[in-house]
Amino acid sequence: EDKRIYFSGDTDFIPEMKHLGVIDIALVPIGGVFTMDMYEAVDCILSINPNIVIPVHHLKSEPQEFKRELNNQSNINVVILGAGEKFNY
């Protein structure tokens, strides 16, 4: 439906992410175990500047803290999903 979705997978914030172009929804890890941690994920999302971000791989982190930190620095909508929960854009 003409939406650009970026799923970063298990990664760190890499320079190439700054050149993705317009992203509607970004899914990024925030757990910090073999992936970027919450603060690196905030920097990543501020760089990508999607309309919506969905934090993933957050078993060892607090998604609400990620949301607060990002909301303090931007107007990007943070959607926190529970296991098996669906999201309609």
BARO-614988 format. One record per residue: x, y, z of N, C-alpha, C in turn. Coordinates in nm, 3 decimals. Layout:
N
pt n.u=X, n.v=Y, n.w=Z, ca.u=X, ca.v=Y, ca.w=Z, c.u=X, c.v=Y, c.w=Z
...
***
This chain:
89
pt n.u=0.082, n.v=-0.120, n.w=0.000, ca.u=0.000, ca.v=0.000, ca.w=0.000, c.u=0.086, c.v=0.126, c.w=0.000
pt n.u=0.192, n.v=0.125, n.w=-0.077, ca.u=0.280, ca.v=0.242, ca.w=-0.086, c.u=0.345, c.v=0.281, c.w=0.046
pt n.u=0.375, n.v=0.186, n.w=0.131, ca.u=0.443, ca.v=0.212, ca.w=0.258, c.u=0.584, c.v=0.156, c.w=0.250
pt n.u=0.678, n.v=0.229, n.w=0.307, ca.u=0.817, ca.v=0.181, ca.w=0.314, c.u=0.844, c.v=0.138, c.w=0.457
pt n.u=0.876, n.v=0.011, n.w=0.472, ca.u=0.902, ca.v=-0.047, ca.w=0.603, c.u=1.048, c.v=-0.090, c.w=0.609
pt n.u=1.115, n.v=-0.054, n.w=0.717, ca.u=1.254, ca.v=-0.092, ca.w=0.736, c.u=1.263, c.v=-0.180, c.w=0.860
pt n.u=1.309, n.v=-0.302, n.w=0.843, ca.u=1.334, ca.v=-0.394, ca.w=0.953, c.u=1.484, c.v=-0.414, c.w=0.962
pt n.u=1.545, n.v=-0.362, n.w=1.067, ca.u=1.691, ca.v=-0.365, ca.w=1.075, c.u=1.747, c.v=-0.500, c.w=1.115
pt n.u=1.665, n.v=-0.587, n.w=1.171, ca.u=1.715, ca.v=-0.717, ca.w=1.215, c.u=1.804, c.v=-0.701, c.w=1.337
pt n.u=1.896, n.v=-0.794, n.w=1.356, ca.u=1.990, ca.v=-0.788, ca.w=1.468, c.u=2.115, c.v=-0.714, c.w=1.422
pt n.u=2.125, n.v=-0.588, n.w=1.461, ca.u=2.236, ca.v=-0.507, ca.w=1.412, c.u=2.266, c.v=-0.395, c.w=1.509
pt n.u=2.372, n.v=-0.324, n.w=1.480, ca.u=2.405, ca.v=-0.199, ca.w=1.546, c.u=2.365, c.v=-0.086, c.w=1.453
pt n.u=2.377, n.v=0.036, n.w=1.500, ca.u=2.352, ca.v=0.154, ca.w=1.418, c.u=2.471, c.v=0.170, c.w=1.325
pt n.u=2.448, n.v=0.150, n.w=1.197, ca.u=2.556, ca.v=0.160, ca.w=1.099, c.u=2.536, c.v=0.284, c.w=1.011
pt n.u=2.642, n.v=0.343, n.w=0.960, ca.u=2.632, ca.v=0.468, ca.w=0.883, c.u=2.537, c.v=0.459, c.w=0.764
pt n.u=2.526, n.v=0.344, n.w=0.701, ca.u=2.439, ca.v=0.329, ca.w=0.584, c.u=2.292, c.v=0.357, c.w=0.616
pt n.u=2.254, n.v=0.344, n.w=0.741, ca.u=2.114, ca.v=0.369, ca.w=0.779, c.u=2.074, c.v=0.514, c.w=0.757
pt n.u=2.171, n.v=0.604, n.w=0.759, ca.u=2.143, ca.v=0.747, ca.w=0.738, c.u=2.097, c.v=0.777, c.w=0.596
pt n.u=2.112, n.v=0.681, n.w=0.505, ca.u=2.083, ca.v=0.704, ca.w=0.364, c.u=1.967, c.v=0.618, c.w=0.314
pt n.u=1.877, n.v=0.579, n.w=0.401, ca.u=1.766, ca.v=0.492, ca.w=0.363, c.u=1.655, c.v=0.565, c.w=0.289
pt n.u=1.648, n.v=0.694, n.w=0.303, ca.u=1.539, ca.v=0.769, ca.w=0.241, c.u=1.417, c.v=0.771, c.w=0.331
pt n.u=1.303, n.v=0.797, n.w=0.273, ca.u=1.178, ca.v=0.809, ca.w=0.349, c.u=1.134, c.v=0.671, c.w=0.398
pt n.u=1.113, n.v=0.660, n.w=0.528, ca.u=1.068, ca.v=0.536, ca.w=0.590, c.u=0.939, c.v=0.565, c.w=0.665
pt n.u=0.836, n.v=0.486, n.w=0.638, ca.u=0.710, ca.v=0.501, ca.w=0.710, c.u=0.715, c.v=0.433, c.w=0.847
pt n.u=0.761, n.v=0.309, n.w=0.848, ca.u=0.768, ca.v=0.231, ca.w=0.973, c.u=0.906, c.v=0.167, c.w=0.982
pt n.u=0.971, n.v=0.184, n.w=1.097, ca.u=1.101, ca.v=0.121, ca.w=1.122, c.u=1.088, c.v=0.028, c.w=1.242
pt n.u=1.144, n.v=-0.090, n.w=1.229, ca.u=1.151, ca.v=-0.184, ca.w=1.340, c.u=1.298, c.v=-0.199, c.w=1.375
pt n.u=1.333, n.v=-0.166, n.w=1.500, ca.u=1.473, ca.v=-0.172, ca.w=1.542, c.u=1.484, c.v=-0.241, c.w=1.677
pt n.u=1.595, n.v=-0.314, n.w=1.697, ca.u=1.619, ca.v=-0.378, ca.w=1.826, c.u=1.663, c.v=-0.273, c.w=1.927
pt n.u=1.627, n.v=-0.295, n.w=2.054, ca.u=1.670, ca.v=-0.204, ca.w=2.160, c.u=1.732, c.v=-0.279, c.w=2.277
pt n.u=1.751, n.v=-0.409, n.w=2.263, ca.u=1.792, ca.v=-0.492, ca.w=2.376, c.u=1.936, c.v=-0.486, c.w=2.417
pt n.u=2.027, n.v=-0.453, n.w=2.325, ca.u=2.167, ca.v=-0.443, ca.w=2.361, c.u=2.241, c.v=-0.574, c.w=2.372
pt n.u=2.178, n.v=-0.685, n.w=2.343, ca.u=2.246, ca.v=-0.814, ca.w=2.345, c.u=2.263, c.v=-0.858, c.w=2.199
pt n.u=2.384, n.v=-0.843, n.w=2.147, ca.u=2.416, ca.v=-0.869, ca.w=2.006, c.u=2.344, c.v=-0.772, c.w=1.913
pt n.u=2.288, n.v=-0.665, n.w=1.966, ca.u=2.218, ca.v=-0.563, ca.w=1.887, c.u=2.247, c.v=-0.426, c.w=1.949
pt n.u=2.194, n.v=-0.322, n.w=1.886, ca.u=2.208, ca.v=-0.190, ca.w=1.947, c.u=2.128, c.v=-0.187, c.w=2.078
pt n.u=2.177, n.v=-0.105, n.w=2.171, ca.u=2.103, ca.v=-0.087, ca.w=2.295, c.u=2.002, c.v=0.025, c.w=2.277
pt n.u=1.928, n.v=0.055, n.w=2.381, ca.u=1.821, ca.v=0.153, ca.w=2.371, c.u=1.872, c.v=0.291, c.w=2.326
pt n.u=1.985, n.v=0.335, n.w=2.379, ca.u=2.035, ca.v=0.469, ca.w=2.345, c.u=2.089, c.v=0.475, c.w=2.203
pt n.u=2.153, n.v=0.368, n.w=2.159, ca.u=2.198, ca.v=0.362, ca.w=2.020, c.u=2.077, c.v=0.356, c.w=1.926
pt n.u=1.971, n.v=0.287, n.w=1.969, ca.u=1.849, ca.v=0.279, ca.w=1.889, c.u=1.782, c.v=0.416, c.w=1.879
pt n.u=1.785, n.v=0.494, n.w=1.985, ca.u=1.730, ca.v=0.630, ca.w=1.979, c.u=1.807, c.v=0.711, c.w=1.876
pt n.u=1.941, n.v=0.706, n.w=1.880, ca.u=2.022, ca.v=0.778, ca.w=1.782, c.u=1.991, c.v=0.731, c.w=1.640
pt n.u=1.975, n.v=0.602, n.w=1.624, ca.u=1.943, ca.v=0.544, ca.w=1.493, c.u=1.810, c.v=0.599, c.w=1.441
pt n.u=1.709, n.v=0.595, n.w=1.525, ca.u=1.575, ca.v=0.640, ca.w=1.484, c.u=1.573, c.v=0.790, c.w=1.456
pt n.u=1.644, n.v=0.867, n.w=1.536, ca.u=1.652, ca.v=1.011, ca.w=1.507, c.u=1.717, c.v=1.036, c.w=1.372
pt n.u=1.810, n.v=0.952, n.w=1.335, ca.u=1.877, ca.v=0.965, ca.w=1.205, c.u=1.787, c.v=0.922, c.w=1.090
pt n.u=1.717, n.v=0.810, n.w=1.108, ca.u=1.628, ca.v=0.758, ca.w=1.004, c.u=1.503, c.v=0.844, c.w=0.990
pt n.u=1.451, n.v=0.890, n.w=1.103, ca.u=1.332, ca.v=0.976, ca.w=1.111, c.u=1.208, c.v=0.915, c.w=1.044
pt n.u=1.170, n.v=0.795, n.w=1.086, ca.u=1.047, ca.v=0.736, ca.w=1.030, c.u=0.923, c.v=0.801, c.w=1.092
pt n.u=0.809, n.v=0.774, n.w=1.035, ca.u=0.683, ca.v=0.821, ca.w=1.095, c.u=0.653, c.v=0.743, c.w=1.223
pt n.u=0.682, n.v=0.614, n.w=1.219, ca.u=0.653, ca.v=0.523, ca.w=1.331, c.u=0.773, c.v=0.435, c.w=1.354
pt n.u=0.802, n.v=0.406, n.w=1.479, ca.u=0.905, ca.v=0.307, ca.w=1.513, c.u=0.843, c.v=0.203, c.w=1.605
pt n.u=0.878, n.v=0.078, n.w=1.579, ca.u=0.836, ca.v=-0.034, ca.w=1.664, c.u=0.963, c.v=-0.097, c.w=1.720
pt n.u=0.985, n.v=-0.087, n.w=1.852, ca.u=1.103, ca.v=-0.150, ca.w=1.910, c.u=1.084, c.v=-0.301, c.w=1.917
pt n.u=1.191, n.v=-0.374, n.w=1.885, ca.u=1.189, ca.v=-0.520, ca.w=1.888, c.u=1.310, c.v=-0.570, c.w=1.967
pt n.u=1.313, n.v=-0.698, n.w=1.995, ca.u=1.424, ca.v=-0.761, ca.w=2.068, c.u=1.451, c.v=-0.687, c.w=2.197
pt n.u=1.347, n.v=-0.667, n.w=2.276, ca.u=1.360, ca.v=-0.586, ca.w=2.396, c.u=1.340, c.v=-0.666, c.w=2.525
pt n.u=1.376, n.v=-0.792, n.w=2.525, ca.u=1.358, ca.v=-0.873, ca.w=2.646, c.u=1.444, c.v=-0.824, c.w=2.762
pt n.u=1.558, n.v=-0.765, n.w=2.733, ca.u=1.647, ca.v=-0.717, ca.w=2.840, c.u=1.651, c.v=-0.564, c.w=2.847
pt n.u=1.543, n.v=-0.502, n.w=2.803, ca.u=1.534, ca.v=-0.356, ca.w=2.809, c.u=1.388, c.v=-0.318, c.w=2.834
pt n.u=1.367, n.v=-0.190, n.w=2.850, ca.u=1.232, ca.v=-0.141, ca.w=2.881, c.u=1.180, c.v=-0.055, c.w=2.766
pt n.u=1.087, n.v=-0.108, n.w=2.687, ca.u=1.035, ca.v=-0.032, ca.w=2.573, c.u=0.973, c.v=0.103, c.w=2.611
pt n.u=0.912, n.v=0.112, n.w=2.728, ca.u=0.853, ca.v=0.240, ca.w=2.770, c.u=0.961, c.v=0.345, c.w=2.793
pt n.u=1.076, n.v=0.304, n.w=2.842, ca.u=1.188, ca.v=0.397, ca.w=2.859, c.u=1.239, c.v=0.445, c.w=2.723
pt n.u=1.247, n.v=0.354, n.w=2.627, ca.u=1.283, ca.v=0.390, ca.w=2.489, c.u=1.184, c.v=0.493, c.w=2.434
pt n.u=1.057, n.v=0.469, n.w=2.455, ca.u=0.953, ca.v=0.560, ca.w=2.408, c.u=0.968, c.v=0.698, c.w=2.472
pt n.u=0.988, n.v=0.702, n.w=2.603, ca.u=1.005, ca.v=0.831, ca.w=2.672, c.u=1.127, c.v=0.906, c.w=2.618
pt n.u=1.238, n.v=0.835, n.w=2.603, ca.u=1.360, ca.v=0.899, ca.w=2.555, c.u=1.341, c.v=0.955, c.w=2.413
pt n.u=1.279, n.v=0.878, n.w=2.326, ca.u=1.256, ca.v=0.924, ca.w=2.189, c.u=1.155, c.v=1.038, c.w=2.185
pt n.u=1.050, n.v=1.029, n.w=2.266, ca.u=0.949, ca.v=1.135, ca.w=2.269, c.u=1.005, c.v=1.267, c.w=2.323
pt n.u=1.109, n.v=1.259, n.w=2.408, ca.u=1.173, ca.v=1.381, ca.w=2.457, c.u=1.253, c.v=1.452, c.w=2.349
pt n.u=1.287, n.v=1.379, n.w=2.241, ca.u=1.373, ca.v=1.436, ca.w=2.138, c.u=1.308, c.v=1.449, c.w=2.001
pt n.u=1.186, n.v=1.397, n.w=1.986, ca.u=1.124, ca.v=1.399, ca.w=1.853, c.u=0.972, c.v=1.384, c.w=1.864
pt n.u=0.907, n.v=1.389, n.w=1.749, ca.u=0.764, ca.v=1.364, ca.w=1.740, c.u=0.735, c.v=1.229, c.w=1.674
pt n.u=0.834, n.v=1.143, n.w=1.671, ca.u=0.818, ca.v=1.011, ca.w=1.608, c.u=0.727, c.v=0.926, c.w=1.696
pt n.u=0.629, n.v=0.865, n.w=1.633, ca.u=0.533, ca.v=0.781, ca.w=1.704, c.u=0.596, c.v=0.646, c.w=1.737
pt n.u=0.599, n.v=0.609, n.w=1.865, ca.u=0.653, ca.v=0.481, ca.w=1.909, c.u=0.537, c.v=0.387, c.w=1.939
pt n.u=0.536, n.v=0.273, n.w=1.873, ca.u=0.432, ca.v=0.172, ca.w=1.895, c.u=0.497, c.v=0.051, c.w=1.961
pt n.u=0.450, n.v=0.017, n.w=2.080, ca.u=0.503, ca.v=-0.097, ca.w=2.152, c.u=0.402, c.v=-0.210, c.w=2.142
pt n.u=0.445, n.v=-0.320, n.w=2.083, ca.u=0.357, ca.v=-0.434, ca.w=2.063, c.u=0.391, c.v=-0.546, c.w=2.161
pt n.u=0.288, n.v=-0.613, n.w=2.207, ca.u=0.307, ca.v=-0.733, ca.w=2.288, c.u=0.325, c.v=-0.853, c.w=2.197
pt n.u=0.363, n.v=-0.967, n.w=2.256, ca.u=0.383, ca.v=-1.089, ca.w=2.179, c.u=0.255, c.v=-1.125, c.w=2.105
pt n.u=0.265, n.v=-1.143, n.w=1.974, ca.u=0.150, ca.v=-1.181, ca.w=1.893, c.u=0.054, c.v=-1.069, c.w=1.859
pt n.u=0.079, n.v=-0.950, n.w=1.910, ca.u=-0.009, ca.v=-0.836, ca.w=1.883, c.u=0.013, c.v=-0.784, c.w=1.742
pt n.u=-0.096, n.v=-0.744, n.w=1.676, ca.u=-0.090, ca.v=-0.692, ca.w=1.540, c.u=-0.096, c.v=-0.540, c.w=1.541
pt n.u=-0.042, n.v=-0.481, n.w=1.434, ca.u=-0.043, ca.v=-0.337, ca.w=1.418, c.u=-0.095, c.v=-0.305, c.w=1.278
pt n.u=-0.193, n.v=-0.219, n.w=1.270, ca.u=-0.247, ca.v=-0.174, ca.w=1.141, c.u=-0.215, c.v=-0.027, c.w=1.124
pt n.u=-0.157, n.v=0.007, n.w=1.011, ca.u=-0.116, ca.v=0.143, ca.w=0.983, c.u=-0.215, c.v=0.210, c.w=0.891
***
